[in-house]
């Protein structure tokens, strides 16, 4: 990546920007390949979600992720460049594509700025292949045309564009100039017409496969566990909702980020009218400052209505042999897979309680020092799917999921995240999630099935998870 150190916010004129982009076009001609131009500048404090709402269009690709606890929010829309590999080598293909894009990138601005340079937004489905009519391909990777990041009291606005030998440089210059002007003088005072809408009502709710399908599937899975086919398998339910008006993904997202500060509120849109949204409590993996962190989240109990009841339920979860065994399976798998990449996980498995609004989980943060040559997507490929969303052993359990579920998972329980030009970034696990499509929404919730699981109890656990999603859709 070529870096040009200057402050775009101090550009004297549109003509200067146009001349600079003409120089980028000459470079594209010399290299015989389009160049990705990424222009970053610090702006006044903006709410990335409000910015995204201001330009939201149903048929426009977008990506959003926010974790209030970490004071980080990232929004991007439209695609300057995209790629959608599929199959068992999709993570490796994605890594190679990113390297190729960065090799032909011109990054403009102050390199010391946080979130300088282009960012790759990613959404990978749970399985390597998806059906032809699926809302999302098996891999969605794109660099947005514009991006806003807010973190720790600073806001960075980034404009990205590809410029080739035959492109209209003037059109690109106008788009970047107008975007930069808008970010400097963003107006929150314009009233949103959506705020005048009446309350959305759900007219119909149907369970995929019927009411008894899930408990029957859990019973069959327990038989296979008894037969020794696998130790654990994660099975999910899907509920289809029909409303009296269109669901709005960004309105839902605003509710999720307000209520679940400890979770990753996220939305990824395919540009065809559908959005995958949620509030995931689980980080798959992050890489920052030479450090790798992985969440181990397994075992679930409800929250109590009083402090005493909540403490009793939490203590019961910590003392549950079945839940601790389920958590230990996930922890051992994560550590083993990190070690297979030459990393050394720190600490032992001593879970604590992670308390969310309506449920609590057993939780451990596994940390390791990043070894040279290991890319974030190498970690994603090795860790996904963890036993928390797939099963154990992975090779035996994961292929059997499709035998027990009567719907396509798509992005549900898949890795969703971002990677910057330095290879740092973060991926969450796409759980506590829903696929929104106009007046329709499909909600997902899953549980880990191990020896000792009870179908009726697992059904109740998924109901708890559905409850939070339903409340936030309305």
Secondary structure, DSSP 4 states (H G I P E B T S, - for coil): -EEE---GGG---HHHHHHHHHHHHHHHHHHTS-EEEEEEEEES---HHHHHHHT--TTSEEEEEEEGGGTEEEEEEEEEEEE---STTHHHHHHHHHHHHHHTEEEES-TTSTT-S--EEEEE-SSS---TT-SS-SEEEEEEEEEEEEETTEEEEEEEEEE-TTS-HHHHHHHHHHHHHHHHT----SPPGGGGSPPP-EEEEEETT-TTHHHHHHHHHHHHHHTTS-SEEEEEEEEEEEESS---HHHHHHHHHHH-TTSEEEEEEESSSEEEEEEE--EEEEEETTEEEEEEEEEEEEPPSSHHHHHHHHHHHHH-HHHHHHHHHHHHHHHHHHHHTT---BS----EEEE-SSEEEEEEEEEEEPPTT--HHHHHHHHSSPTTTSEESHHHHGGGHHHH-SS--TTTTSEEEEE-TTS-EEEEE--SEEEEETTEEEEEEEEEEETT--HHHHHHHHHHHHHHHHHHH-
